[in-house]
Amino acid sequence: MTQPTLEQFLDDVKHHEITIHQNNGVDRHLIFKNPATNDRHFNITTFQGYLIITGEMGSLVFSQQNDMFNFFRSDDLSIDPSYWGERIQSTSCEAKDASFLGFDIDEVKRCAQKDLDDFIRDNELSEDDESVLRLKLETSVLSAEHEHEIIDRITNFGCYGFDFDEFWEKDYRTCRYNYIWLCYAIVWGIKKFDELNKE
């Protein structure tokens, strides 16, 4: 699963301008958009104890402290996605996790390949058996294209004493692209707001 870099985010918002609709203590409503288009526009709204970000890349509600700008403020635009994800407000723990974490099939494939490589290194297999095992992994597990397919194939895989019995003890979720983008949007938006208020 790919994630945006800070450089990619900055390129996305290079023409964005800030419009301040409200600025009254911790009560704020800010809009960030390119005047020529709505592409990747976003709003940041705060009130006591909450920050809400909405727009084309999604919507999230965070709560942690009275002034959420103080919680997120970062002069160097650094983000802390895992810690911030714990502050997302949602209807349930499952919904909260789903709002920022997604199944990473590329990581599953990488780990499956590593497990096979470790098994082959630690066990004496003939060249033919090793070739059959690698081919079976390639055609079965590594060719899967979506989450349910790869889970089923890994669960049912077995060849020459190799299986994935302990494979699912690890969490194969990573932060979603849109979530990382929104994290950058929050710190960037706060920095732009601070710069404007210093003038």
Secondary structure by P-SEA (a helix, b strand, c coil): cccccaaaaaaacccbbbbbcccccccbbbbbcccccccccbbbbbcccccccccccbbbbbbcccccccccccccccccaaaaaaacccccaaaaaaacccccaaaaaaaaaaaaaaaaaaccccaaaaaaaaaaaaacccccccaaaaaaaaaaccccccccccccccccccccaaaaaaaaaaaaaaaaaaaaaac
